[in-house]
Structure formats: structure tokens, C-alpha cells
Amino acid sequence: MRYTGPKWKRARRLGFSLLGTGEEFNGHTLKKGDRRDYAPGQHGAEKKKLSEYGKQLAEKQKLRDLYGVNERQFRRLFLIARKANKVTGTVFMTILESRLDNLVYRLGFAPTRRAARQLVTHKHIVVNGKTIDIPSYLCNVNDVIGVKDNSKDLVVIKNSLENTTVTVPYVELDKEKKEGRFVRLPERNELSRDINEALIVEYYNRII
């Protein structure tokens, strides 16, 4: 199942900003030195440190929660990545970045990936002129992602774009037209440095 509770609780337990901004921590970004090998709370430190398997499982959960993907979808995308004749972990993260809900978020049409999923499922987003209401839809390089004409005045989209100052280098945004393009696949150094994808590969290689 996909976690739908408060982001700050999940982020604090994982020691990881799921928004990439640290906003879950009430404006106090969790620093690297603040992370622990145990859960938060009065008795968290009493628990044993994570085993190697536990670390792999926790890393998988971090990446899953970052993109808001359920376990079935997550595993399916991993199997796709493993078939590629490239570094599995990097390919896996690249595939996750290619999801439509993620690109809607990256272009600034929504303030979070969760909000981006809602825009997609409510049929406010088009890809190459065609309405797509599947958040897990995998976009291709050069796909044009935009807001439907009758949705361009939505407050959530306008506010999000007003607060968007910089987008990632692998997308191009036209704020006036409210559309953008997926110009290329991201490089690994352009993705989250807080994820150790090698542990995730080890986890799935162990159970699949």
C-alpha cells in the first residue's frame, strides 16, 4: 500500500526529506548529522541498530515514499530496470523520474508529487495534446506535458508556478503556455544524493 499519512512523520522516521526541501520538519531541515540508526521517540534509541537487510529495506522505503509509489508498481519498475543493459540502480531512478506525476511536479504545475497525482487523475494534464489520467504513465524524451486549456486557471497550478523559480535541467518550462518538455533523461548526479540505490538493488536481488 502507498503511505497516505502525514509526510512529516514519515520523513522524520526515515531521517529523509520526502519533499526535498525539508519543509516537513516545520522549516528546520533535517541535517545529515541529525540522522540516527533508530526510530524517533523517547525509546527509539533502545532499539537495536539495523541489520544489513534492515538497511536495504529502509533505503527501498525511502525511495518508494519519495516518489509515492506502491509496492506493486515499484517492483514492476525495478524489473524493467534490471532488464536494461546498464547500471540497474541508475536506470531504476531514471524510470521513476519519467513518471508523469513526477514530471508534472518537476515542471512546477503542482507543489508536491501527491498534488501532481491529483492533477493527473482529475484529467487536468495532457501529454502531446492527449489527456492522460494515469499518474504512473511513463513519458518519453521530447514528450510535451501541459495543462488542459480549461484547467489553466486552477488556483493550485497558478500558485505553484508562481512559486517555481528553477526547474531541473532535464525539463523545459513555458510558464505562459503552462506546458513543458521532457528534454532528456536525467544524470545520476542530478537526482537525490540521499538515496543509496545499490542497497535497493541488493534488496530486490535477494527476494526476487
N, CA, C and O of each residue as an XYZ file, in Angstrom:
832
protein
N       0.825     -1.204      0.000
C       0.000      0.000      0.000
C       0.860      1.255      0.000
O       1.992      1.245      0.482
N       0.314      2.329     -0.542
C       1.015      3.614     -0.523
C       0.697      4.328      0.780
O      -0.462      4.394      1.188
N       1.729      4.869      1.441
C       1.523      5.601      2.690
C       0.821      6.919      2.406
O       1.241      7.673      1.528
N      -0.260      7.201      3.155
C      -1.031      8.423      2.915
C      -1.132      9.297      4.164
O      -1.899     10.260      4.187
N      -0.364      8.965      5.197
C      -0.396      9.749      6.424
C       0.439     11.005      6.321
O       0.900     11.361      5.237
N       0.641     11.687      7.455
C       1.405     12.941      7.464
C       2.835     12.739      6.969
O       3.547     11.848      7.431
N       3.239     13.582      6.023
C       4.575     13.455      5.449
C       5.665     13.679      6.498
O       6.715     13.038      6.450
N       5.417     14.587      7.443
C       6.489     14.904      8.390
C       6.791     13.717      9.291
O       7.941     13.518      9.683
N       5.769     12.920      9.628
C       6.008     11.744     10.466
C       6.841     10.715      9.726
O       7.786     10.140     10.267
N       6.463     10.498      8.464
C       7.196      9.525      7.657
C       8.624      9.995      7.431
O       9.567      9.209      7.526
N       8.782     11.275      7.131
C      10.107     11.825      6.861
C      10.993     11.754      8.097
O      12.177     11.430      8.002
N      10.419     12.057      9.252
C      11.207     12.017     10.484
C      11.653     10.595     10.803
O      12.783     10.384     11.242
N      10.784      9.632     10.590
C      11.137      8.242     10.863
C      12.245      7.774      9.931
O      13.143      7.040     10.342
N      12.178      8.205      8.666
C      13.186      7.789      7.693
C      14.453      8.641      7.757
O      15.488      8.264      7.206
N      14.369      9.807      8.443
C      15.520     10.696      8.501
C      15.845     11.280      7.139
O      17.010     11.393      6.760
N      14.792     11.652      6.400
C      14.956     11.966      4.984
C      13.813     12.861      4.536
O      12.652     12.556      4.812
N      14.113     13.958      3.854
C      13.084     14.865      3.376
C      12.411     14.298      2.134
O      13.045     14.170      1.086
N      11.138     13.960      2.245
C      10.413     13.389      1.116
C      10.041     14.441      0.076
O       9.715     14.105     -1.063
N      10.092     15.710      0.467
C       9.815     16.788     -0.482
C      11.093     17.353     -1.083
O      11.058     18.101     -2.060
N      12.212     16.989     -0.491
C      13.479     17.513     -0.980
C      13.759     18.922     -0.515
O      14.729     19.546     -0.945
N      12.897     19.432      0.377
C      13.039     20.816      0.833
C      13.210     20.917      2.338
O      13.637     21.952      2.850
N      12.879     19.847      3.046
C      12.923     19.877      4.500
C      11.705     20.534      5.112
O      11.667     20.734      6.326
N      10.694     20.882      4.301
C       9.518     21.576      4.809
C       8.711     20.714      5.781
O       7.947     21.240      6.590
N       8.883     19.379      5.703
C       8.145     18.507      6.614
C       8.537     18.748      8.063
O       7.774     18.433      8.976
N       9.736     19.313      8.279
C      10.254     19.480      9.620
C       9.990     20.890     10.156
O      10.779     21.433     10.929
N       8.852     21.475      9.723
C       8.435     22.801     10.208
C       9.508     23.864      9.981
O       9.744     24.711     10.842
N      10.144     23.815      8.838
C      11.131     24.832      8.495
C      12.527     24.509      8.955
O      13.460     25.236      8.613
N      12.715     23.444      9.720
C      14.041     23.057     10.203
C      14.505     21.831      9.443
O      14.146     20.707      9.795
N      15.291     22.034      8.418
C      15.748     20.938      7.584
C      16.553     19.944      8.409
O      17.431     20.328      9.182
N      16.245     18.669      8.234
C      16.972     17.631      8.951
C      18.368     17.514      8.368
O      18.536     17.187      7.193
N      19.363     17.781      9.191
C      20.746     17.746      8.735
C      21.283     16.321      8.792
O      20.763     15.464      9.506
N      22.336     16.099      8.017
C      22.912     14.762      7.952
C      23.301     14.259      9.335
O      23.105     13.083      9.643
N      23.839     15.120     10.157
C      24.269     14.722     11.488
C      23.127     14.419     12.433
O      23.340     13.843     13.500
N      21.904     14.804     12.053
C      20.750     14.543     12.905
C      20.183     13.146     12.710
O      19.347     12.707     13.500
N      20.622     12.441     11.676
C      20.059     11.135     11.363
C      20.550     10.084     12.337
O      21.673     10.149     12.836
N      19.683      9.109     12.599
C      20.006      8.050     13.545
C      19.699      6.694     12.924
O      18.942      6.602     11.957
N      20.285      5.653     13.478
C      20.000      4.302     13.020
C      18.806      3.704     13.752
O      18.588      2.493     13.702
N      18.024      4.556     14.440
C      16.858      4.070     15.160
C      15.705      5.045     14.957
O      15.893      6.160     14.470
N      14.528      4.611     15.334
C      13.323      5.413     15.120
C      13.275      6.592     16.077
O      13.939      6.561     17.113
N      12.496      7.648     15.756
C      12.358      8.783     16.658
C      11.525      8.405     17.873
O      10.844      7.379     17.873
N      11.579      9.223     18.889
C      10.770      8.970     20.074
C      11.620      8.682     21.290
O      12.828      8.470     21.186
N      10.971      8.676     22.454
C      11.667      8.522     23.729
C      12.455      7.220     23.818
O      13.545      7.182     24.387
N      11.885      6.140     23.242
C      12.511      4.835     23.372
C      13.154      4.361     22.074
O      13.536      3.196     21.957
N      13.273      5.258     21.102
C      13.831      4.858     19.810
C      15.243      4.348     19.910
O      15.610      3.394     19.225
N      16.049      4.975     20.763
C      17.456      4.600     20.870
C      17.653      3.248     21.532
O      18.737      2.670     21.460
N      16.605      2.740     22.180
C      16.727      1.458     22.853
C      16.679      0.294     21.871
O      17.059     -0.828     22.205
N      16.208      0.569     20.657
C      16.097     -0.486     19.672
C      17.462     -0.795     19.064
O      18.337      0.068     18.989
N      17.621     -2.039     18.634
C      18.886     -2.454     18.052
C      19.120     -1.740     16.727
O      18.178     -1.341     16.043
N      20.390     -1.587     16.381
C      20.715     -0.988     15.097
C      20.260     -1.909     13.973
O      20.124     -3.118     14.157
N      20.031     -1.321     12.821
C      19.513     -2.083     11.695
C      20.530     -3.095     11.195
O      21.730     -2.825     11.159
N      20.032     -4.265     10.811
C      20.864     -5.255     10.139
C      21.093     -4.789      8.709
O      20.509     -3.793      8.283
N      21.931     -5.494      7.967
C      22.160     -5.132      6.562
C      20.860     -5.212      5.772
O      20.579     -4.352      4.937
N      20.071     -6.247      6.040
C      18.771     -6.374      5.379
C      17.856     -5.214      5.773
O      17.129     -4.676      4.938
N      17.899     -4.836      7.048
C      17.085     -3.724      7.506
C      17.454     -2.419      6.822
O      16.584     -1.611      6.496
N      18.751     -2.218      6.605
C      19.209     -1.014      5.898
C      18.722     -1.018      4.455
O      18.312      0.017      3.928
N      18.769     -2.188      3.818
C      18.287     -2.295      2.442
C      16.792     -1.998      2.370
O      16.329     -1.285      1.480
N      16.053     -2.552      3.312
C      14.610     -2.337      3.344
C      14.276     -0.870      3.591
O      13.368     -0.325      2.963
N      15.002     -0.229      4.501
C      14.767      1.184      4.806
C      15.077      2.062      3.598
O      14.363      3.028      3.329
N      16.142      1.727      2.874
C      16.510      2.526      1.694
C      15.452      2.393      0.608
O      15.106      3.367     -0.061
N      14.942      1.176      0.441
C      13.860      0.966     -0.525
C      12.647      1.803     -0.147
O      12.005      2.410     -1.005
N      12.337      1.829      1.161
C      11.175      2.580      1.618
C      11.351      4.081      1.394
O      10.394      4.779      1.058
N      12.565      4.572      1.578
C      12.843      5.990      1.327
C      12.524      6.355     -0.114
O      11.858      7.356     -0.378
N      13.009      5.530     -1.050
C      12.792      5.843     -2.465
C      11.323      5.691     -2.839
O      10.784      6.495     -3.600
N      10.680      4.663     -2.306
C       9.248      4.464     -2.560
C       8.438      5.662     -2.085
O       7.572      6.161     -2.803
N       8.726      6.119     -0.868
C       7.973      7.236     -0.301
C       8.288      8.549     -1.005
O       7.427      9.419     -1.129
N       9.530      8.684     -1.465
C       9.906      9.904     -2.180
C       9.024     10.102     -3.410
O       8.558     11.208     -3.680
N       8.802      9.011     -4.153
C       8.012      9.103     -5.381
C       6.532      8.755     -5.180
O       5.728      8.921     -6.096
N       6.174      8.275     -3.989
C       4.780      7.957     -3.715
C       4.258      6.797     -4.531
O       3.137      6.839     -5.039
N       5.075      5.753     -4.658
C       4.721      4.605     -5.490
C       4.394      3.410     -4.599
O       5.088      3.166     -3.612
N       3.335      2.656     -4.940
C       3.020      1.481     -4.141
C       3.989      0.345     -4.469
O       4.705      0.397     -5.469
N       4.001     -0.662     -3.633
C       4.992     -1.737     -3.759
C       4.877     -2.487     -5.080
O       5.894     -2.827     -5.684
N       3.672     -2.746     -5.530
C       3.492     -3.486     -6.790
C       4.093     -2.724     -7.964
O       4.809     -3.302     -8.782
N       3.802     -1.425     -8.049
C       4.355     -0.607     -9.131
C       5.868     -0.490     -8.998
O       6.599     -0.545     -9.987
N       6.318     -0.329     -7.772
C       7.747     -0.154     -7.517
C       8.527     -1.375     -7.988
O       9.550     -1.241     -8.660
N       8.051     -2.550     -7.640
C       8.730     -3.782     -8.044
C       8.692     -3.962     -9.563
O       9.670     -4.400    -10.169
N       7.564     -3.622    -10.166
C       7.452     -3.753    -11.622
C       8.485     -2.874    -12.332
O       9.116     -3.305    -13.297
N       8.651     -1.650    -11.852
C       9.628     -0.747    -12.458
C      11.053     -1.240    -12.221
O      11.926     -1.073    -13.073
N      11.282     -1.847    -11.056
C      12.617     -2.400    -10.800
C      12.935     -3.518    -11.787
O      14.055     -3.599    -12.291
N      11.964     -4.376    -12.067
C      12.184     -5.476    -13.005
C      12.475     -4.952    -14.412
O      13.274     -5.532    -15.148
N      11.819     -3.853    -14.774
C      12.106     -3.218    -16.069
C      13.549     -2.720    -16.092
O      14.271     -2.913    -17.070
N      13.957     -2.073    -14.992
C      15.317     -1.539    -14.911
C      16.356     -2.655    -14.952
O      17.421     -2.490    -15.548
N      16.057     -3.777    -14.331
C      17.028     -4.865    -14.260
C      17.271     -5.496    -15.619
O      18.327     -6.085    -15.852
N      16.294     -5.377    -16.526
C      16.450     -5.945    -17.857
C      17.332     -5.081    -18.757
O      17.821     -5.548    -19.786
N      17.533     -3.824    -18.369
C      18.357     -2.922    -19.176
C      19.828     -3.302    -19.051
O      20.270     -3.786    -18.010
N      20.567     -3.079    -20.110
C      21.989     -3.422    -20.123
C      22.819     -2.246    -19.609
O      23.793     -1.824    -20.232
N      22.397     -1.731    -18.445
C      23.074     -0.586    -17.833
C      23.060     -0.780    -16.323
O      22.599     -1.811    -15.831
N      23.559      0.200    -15.592
C      23.575      0.112    -14.130
C      22.131      0.126    -13.623
O      21.411      1.108    -13.804
N      21.721     -0.961    -12.992
C      20.317     -1.138    -12.623
C      19.788     -0.021    -11.734
O      18.703      0.504    -11.983
N      20.537      0.349    -10.704
C      20.057      1.369     -9.778
C      19.825      2.701    -10.449
O      18.822      3.365    -10.187
N      20.745      3.102    -11.315
C      20.604      4.375    -12.022
C      19.421      4.344    -12.971
O      18.649      5.301    -13.040
N      19.277      3.246    -13.705
C      18.151      3.106    -14.632
C      16.834      3.152    -13.861
O      15.868      3.773    -14.303
N      16.805      2.493    -12.711
C      15.602      2.466    -11.880
C      15.178      3.873    -11.484
O      14.006      4.227    -11.608
N      16.114      4.670    -11.014
C      15.785      6.028    -10.605
C      15.385      6.890    -11.793
O      14.535      7.771    -11.665
N      15.990      6.641    -12.946
C      15.632      7.372    -14.157
C      14.200      7.058    -14.579
O      13.463      7.947    -15.005
N      13.813      5.798    -14.458
C      12.437      5.407    -14.787
C      11.450      6.099    -13.846
O      10.414      6.596    -14.286
N      11.770      6.131    -12.565
C      10.890      6.807    -11.605
C      10.740      8.289    -11.945
O       9.656      8.855    -11.799
N      11.824      8.915    -12.398
C      11.757     10.326    -12.791
C      10.914     10.531    -14.031
O      10.421     11.633    -14.274
N      10.740      9.471    -14.828
C       9.997      9.573    -16.082
C       8.491      9.427    -15.888
O       7.726      9.600    -16.837
N       8.059      9.111    -14.675
C       6.620      9.009    -14.419
C       5.949     10.366    -14.637
O       6.525     11.415    -14.351
N       4.731     10.319    -15.144
C       4.023     11.565    -15.450
C       3.797     12.413    -14.202
O       3.988     13.628    -14.242
N       3.392     11.791    -13.095
C       3.140     12.602    -11.897
C       4.409     13.303    -11.429
O       4.353     14.441    -10.962
N       5.553     12.633    -11.550
C       6.812     13.258    -11.149
C       7.163     14.431    -12.059
O       7.615     15.471    -11.580
N       6.960     14.275    -13.363
C       7.301     15.356    -14.297
C       6.354     16.549    -14.144
O       6.764     17.696    -14.319
N       5.103     16.280    -13.823
C       4.169     17.375    -13.535
C       4.675     18.175    -12.338
O       4.610     19.404    -12.326
N       5.179     17.464    -11.338
C       5.776     18.114    -10.160
C       7.058     18.847    -10.529
O       7.262     19.985    -10.105
N       7.917     18.216    -11.306
C       9.192     18.827    -11.689
C       8.998     20.092    -12.515
O       9.796     21.025    -12.427
N       7.945     20.124    -13.313
C       7.677     21.311    -14.133
C       7.066     22.444    -13.320
O       6.975     23.577    -13.793
N       6.650     22.137    -12.107
C       6.106     23.190    -11.243
C       4.608     23.372    -11.327
O       4.076     24.351    -10.803
N       3.908     22.443    -11.979
C       2.452     22.559    -12.056
C       1.786     22.213    -10.729
O       0.624     22.555    -10.505
N       2.518     21.536     -9.852
C       1.993     21.155     -8.547
C       3.105     21.301     -7.515
O       4.275     21.097     -7.841
N       2.758     21.652     -6.269
C       3.783     21.870     -5.249
C       4.392     20.586     -4.692
O       5.482     20.619     -4.120
N       3.704     19.456     -4.851
C       4.198     18.171     -4.360
C       3.840     17.094     -5.374
O       3.015     17.313     -6.262
N       4.464     15.936     -5.234
C       4.123     14.824     -6.119
C       2.705     14.329     -5.846
O       2.010     13.900     -6.766
N       2.278     14.387     -4.596
C       0.909     13.976     -4.268
C      -0.093     14.877     -4.973
O      -1.071     14.390     -5.541
N       0.136     16.176     -4.941
C      -0.749     17.117     -5.641
C      -0.696     16.887     -7.143
O      -1.706     17.022     -7.834
N       0.487     16.538     -7.647
C       0.636     16.257     -9.084
C      -0.199     15.042     -9.485
O      -0.820     15.040    -10.548
N      -0.216     14.010     -8.638
C      -1.035     12.829     -8.933
C      -2.506     13.193     -9.020
O      -3.236     12.665     -9.860
N      -2.938     14.092     -8.155
C      -4.336     14.507     -8.185
C      -4.670     15.248     -9.471
O      -5.739     15.052    -10.049
N      -3.749     16.104     -9.918
C      -3.986     16.813    -11.181
C      -4.120     15.833    -12.339
O      -4.967     15.998    -13.217
N      -3.273     14.816    -12.328
C      -3.316     13.827    -13.413
C      -4.611     13.021    -13.359
O      -5.299     12.885    -14.371
N      -4.947     12.487    -12.186
C      -6.144     11.644    -12.090
C      -7.433     12.421    -12.342
O      -8.434     11.843    -12.764
N      -7.413     13.729    -12.084
C      -8.593     14.559    -12.342
C      -8.620     15.112    -13.767
O      -9.425     15.984    -14.095
N      -7.734     14.594    -14.599
C      -7.718     14.873    -16.047
C      -7.425     16.335    -16.376
O      -8.034     16.910    -17.278
N      -6.490     16.930    -15.638
C      -6.081     18.307    -15.921
C      -4.814     18.369    -16.781
O      -4.405     19.450    -17.203
N      -4.194     17.217    -17.040
C      -2.889     17.186    -17.701
C      -2.969     16.480    -19.052
O      -3.667     15.479    -19.217
N      -2.238     17.031    -20.004
C      -2.165     16.415    -21.333
C      -0.705     16.112    -21.673
O       0.209     16.825    -21.260
N      -0.515     15.044    -22.432
C       0.813     14.681    -22.940
C       0.711     14.618    -24.458
O      -0.045     13.819    -25.010
N       1.473     15.464    -25.115
C       1.425     15.565    -26.576
C      -0.006     15.814    -27.065
O      -0.436     15.281    -28.087
N      -0.728     16.642    -26.301
C      -2.083     17.027    -26.685
C      -3.171     16.060    -26.284
O      -4.349     16.340    -26.506
N      -2.813     14.927    -25.698
C      -3.798     13.911    -25.322
C      -3.924     13.839    -23.802
O      -2.920     13.789    -23.091
N      -5.161     13.834    -23.312
C      -5.381     13.751    -21.873
C      -4.924     12.391    -21.348
O      -5.320     11.344    -21.860
N      -4.087     12.431    -20.321
C      -3.612     11.211    -19.666
C      -3.990     11.305    -18.187
O      -3.627     12.268    -17.512
N      -4.717     10.307    -17.688
C      -5.145     10.345    -16.283
C      -4.514      9.217    -15.463
O      -5.068      8.790    -14.450
N      -3.360      8.746    -15.910
C      -2.644      7.673    -15.218
C      -1.337      8.235    -14.675
O      -0.411      8.468    -15.452
N      -1.230      8.461    -13.367
C      -0.013      9.047    -12.790
C       1.256      8.253    -13.083
O       2.339      8.828    -13.193
N       1.124      6.922    -13.211
C       2.290      6.070    -13.442
C       2.714      6.008    -14.901
O       3.672      5.313    -15.239
N       2.016      6.720    -15.762
C       2.357      6.742    -17.187
C       3.815      7.161    -17.363
O       4.245      8.179    -16.820
N       4.572      6.370    -18.124
C       5.990      6.674    -18.333
C       6.169      7.521    -19.585
O       5.828      7.097    -20.689
N       6.703      8.711    -19.401
C       6.916      9.635    -20.515
C       8.221      9.317    -21.236
O       9.149      8.750    -20.660
N       8.266      9.690    -22.487
C       9.464      9.542    -23.307
C      10.141     10.889    -23.485
O       9.505     11.936    -23.361
N      11.426     10.858    -23.776
C      12.154     12.088    -24.071
C      11.475     12.797    -25.238
O      11.085     12.163    -26.218
N      11.338     14.115    -25.124
C      10.696     15.011    -26.091
C       9.174     15.051    -25.974
O       8.522     15.768    -26.733
N       8.598     14.299    -25.043
C       7.160     14.437    -24.804
C       6.867     15.831    -24.262
O       7.618     16.368    -23.448
N       5.763     16.404    -24.728
C       5.318     17.722    -24.274
C       4.197     17.521    -23.251
O       3.179     16.893    -23.544
N       4.399     18.057    -22.064
C       3.460     17.877    -20.961
C       2.864     19.240    -20.629
O       3.592     20.192    -20.348
N       1.557     19.327    -20.661
C       0.927     20.621    -20.418
C      -0.362     20.521    -19.640
O      -0.842     19.431    -19.332
N      -0.913     21.677    -19.328
C      -2.186     21.773    -18.618
C      -3.293     21.971    -19.648
O      -3.141     22.749    -20.590
N      -4.401     21.268    -19.466
C      -5.532     21.419    -20.374
C      -6.009     22.864    -20.384
O      -5.923     23.559    -19.372
N      -6.505     23.308    -21.517
C      -6.927     24.696    -21.673
C      -7.930     25.118    -20.602
O      -7.819     26.207    -20.040
N      -8.912     24.254    -20.318
C      -9.938     24.636    -19.342
C      -9.497     24.432    -17.899
O     -10.295     24.591    -16.975
N      -8.211     24.077    -17.700
C      -7.684     23.897    -16.340
C      -6.585     24.902    -16.011
O      -6.055     24.900    -14.900
N      -6.243     25.758    -16.967
C      -5.098     26.648    -16.784
C      -5.307     27.722    -15.727
O      -4.346     28.337    -15.265
N      -6.569     27.951    -15.340
C      -6.834     28.959    -14.313
C      -6.992     28.359    -12.917
O      -7.372     29.059    -11.978
N      -6.705     27.080    -12.783
C      -6.797     26.466    -11.458
C      -5.829     27.145    -10.496
O      -4.664     27.367    -10.826
N      -6.319     27.468     -9.315
C      -5.514     28.190     -8.332
C      -4.265     27.403     -7.944
O      -3.182     27.975     -7.821
N      -4.414     26.099     -7.753
C      -3.273     25.292     -7.316
C      -2.141     25.334     -8.343
O      -0.966     25.342     -7.977
N      -2.495     25.360     -9.616
C      -1.479     25.402    -10.675
C      -0.850     26.787    -10.748
O       0.372     26.913    -10.838
N      -1.675     27.820    -10.710
C      -1.154     29.185    -10.787
C      -0.244     29.496     -9.609
O       0.821     30.088     -9.784
N      -0.658     29.101     -8.409
C       0.164     29.364     -7.223
C       1.476     28.590     -7.268
O       2.529     29.109     -6.897
N       1.401     27.353     -7.723
C       2.603     26.531     -7.790
C       3.605     27.116     -8.787
O       4.799     27.187     -8.498
N       3.129     27.528     -9.945
C       4.019     28.110    -10.951
C       4.621     29.431    -10.471
O       5.779     29.730    -10.766
N       3.845     30.217     -9.737
C       4.360     31.484     -9.210
C       5.508     31.250     -8.231
O       6.413     32.076     -8.115
N       5.461     30.120     -7.530
C       6.500     29.808     -6.550
C       7.644     28.978     -7.132
O       8.601     28.650     -6.431
N       7.536     28.643     -8.416
C       8.585     27.863     -9.072
C       9.592     28.815     -9.705
O       9.261     29.551    -10.633
N      10.801     28.798     -9.208
C      11.842     29.673     -9.757
C      12.842     28.916    -10.615
O      13.361     29.456    -11.592
N      13.114     27.666    -10.255
C      14.088     26.867    -11.001
C      13.542     25.464    -11.196
O      13.047     24.851    -10.250
N      13.628     24.954    -12.412
C      13.255     23.576    -12.679
C      14.519     22.754    -12.896
O      15.605     23.303    -13.083
N      14.367     21.451    -12.869
C      15.521     20.583    -13.097
C      15.977     20.733    -14.547
O      15.164     21.071    -15.407
N      17.272     20.488    -14.846
C      17.810     20.760    -16.181
C      17.310     19.842    -17.290
O      17.551     20.112    -18.466
N      16.626     18.773    -16.936
C      16.168     17.853    -17.983
C      14.715     18.089    -18.397
O      14.125     17.279    -19.112
N      14.143     19.210    -17.938
C      12.845     19.642    -18.441
C      12.926     21.113    -18.832
O      13.722     21.872    -18.280
N      12.103     21.500    -19.779
C      11.978     22.903    -20.179
C      10.547     23.342    -19.925
O       9.606     22.608    -20.229
N      10.377     24.534    -19.372
C       9.055     25.032    -18.995
C       8.736     26.346    -19.670
O       9.562     27.258    -19.702
N       7.536     26.438    -20.206
C       6.993     27.690    -20.721
C       5.844     28.072    -19.793
O       4.738     27.543    -19.912
N       6.114     28.998    -18.863
C       5.107     29.357    -17.865
C       3.877     29.986    -18.501
O       2.757     29.759    -18.042
N       4.070     30.760    -19.533
C       2.935     31.432    -20.162
C       1.976     30.417    -20.794
O       0.759     30.532    -20.651
N       2.523     29.447    -21.478
C       1.691     28.418    -22.116
C       1.266     27.326    -21.141
O       0.372     26.530    -21.427
N       1.928     27.304    -19.977
C       1.697     26.243    -18.995
C       1.920     24.867    -19.621
O       1.080     23.971    -19.539
N       3.061     24.746    -20.235
C       3.457     23.458    -20.782
C       4.975     23.343    -20.748
O       5.686     24.346    -20.683
N       5.454     22.122    -20.791
C       6.893     21.895    -20.746
C       7.265     20.674    -21.554
O       6.403     19.978    -22.092
N       8.554     20.424    -21.631
C       9.037     19.292    -22.413
C      10.072     18.515    -21.622
O      10.910     19.095    -20.932
N      10.006     17.217    -21.728
C      10.968     16.313    -21.112
C      12.126     16.192    -22.101
O      12.079     15.367    -23.013
N      13.161     17.009    -21.925
C      14.171     17.162    -22.967
C      15.200     16.040    -23.003
O      15.762     15.756    -24.061
N      15.457     15.401    -21.869
C      16.441     14.314    -21.841
C      16.300     13.538    -20.543
O      15.653     13.988    -19.597
N      16.914     12.369    -20.515
C      16.927     11.595    -19.278
C      17.886     12.247    -18.291
O      18.914     12.789    -18.697
N      17.568     12.202    -17.011
C      18.460     12.818    -16.025
C      19.730     12.010    -15.809
O      19.748     10.794    -16.001
N      20.789     12.700    -15.407
C      22.020     12.039    -14.991
C      21.879     11.679    -13.512
O      21.091     12.291    -12.790
N      22.638     10.695    -13.073
C      22.535     10.265    -11.670
C      22.860     11.401    -10.702
O      22.239     11.506     -9.645
N      23.828     12.253    -11.052
C      24.208     13.332    -10.138
C      23.160     14.444    -10.071
O      23.305     15.385     -9.291
N      22.106     14.342    -10.884
C      21.017     15.315    -10.846
C      19.850     14.817     -9.984
O      18.866     15.528     -9.783
N      19.975     13.596     -9.486
C      18.926     13.002     -8.667
C      19.354     12.990     -7.204
O      20.480     13.363     -6.876
N      18.464     12.569     -6.344
C      18.704     12.640     -4.905
C      20.000     11.955     -4.487
O      20.240     10.791     -4.807
N      20.828     12.703     -3.765
C      22.079     12.145     -3.253
C      21.871     11.433     -1.926
O      22.788     10.797     -1.408
N      20.670     11.540     -1.379
C      20.364     10.895     -0.102
C      19.906      9.448     -0.278
O      19.603      8.763      0.699
N      19.860      8.991     -1.522
C      19.438      7.626     -1.808
C      20.648      6.787     -2.195
O      21.440      7.182     -3.050
N      20.783      5.633     -1.564
C      21.818      4.666     -1.937
C      21.124      3.551     -2.703
O      20.692      2.558     -2.117
N      21.021      3.717     -4.000
C      20.258      2.773     -4.808
C      20.879      1.383     -4.852
O      20.191      0.406     -5.149
N      22.177      1.284     -4.559
C      22.833     -0.028     -4.539
C      22.198     -0.930     -3.484
O      22.074     -2.138     -3.690
N      21.796     -0.345     -2.350
C      21.140     -1.129     -1.304
C      19.785     -1.646     -1.775
O      19.378     -2.749     -1.410
N      19.094     -0.858     -2.579
C      17.785     -1.262     -3.094
C      17.945     -2.409     -4.086
O      17.153     -3.351     -4.093
N      18.973     -2.318     -4.919
C      19.255     -3.398     -5.863
C      19.571     -4.678     -5.098
O      19.097     -5.754     -5.462
N      20.366     -4.564     -4.046
C      20.711     -5.726     -3.233
C      19.457     -6.322     -2.587
O      19.323     -7.542     -2.489
N      18.547     -5.460     -2.151
C      17.315     -5.924     -1.522
C      16.495     -6.761     -2.493
O      16.083     -7.872     -2.158
N      16.256     -6.245     -3.686
C      15.428     -6.975     -4.639
C      16.134     -8.203     -5.213
O      15.493     -9.212     -5.507
N      17.441     -8.117     -5.371
C      18.173     -9.300     -5.833
C      18.082    -10.429     -4.812
O      18.202    -11.606     -5.154
N      17.871    -10.056     -3.573
C      17.763    -11.051     -2.501
C      16.401    -11.744     -2.508
O      16.301    -12.933     -2.203
N      15.347    -10.991     -2.860
C      13.997    -11.559     -2.716
C      13.336    -11.947     -4.034
O      12.335    -12.663     -4.024
N      13.869    -11.493     -5.171
C      13.246    -11.800     -6.459
C      14.062    -12.878     -7.172
O      13.712    -13.287     -8.279
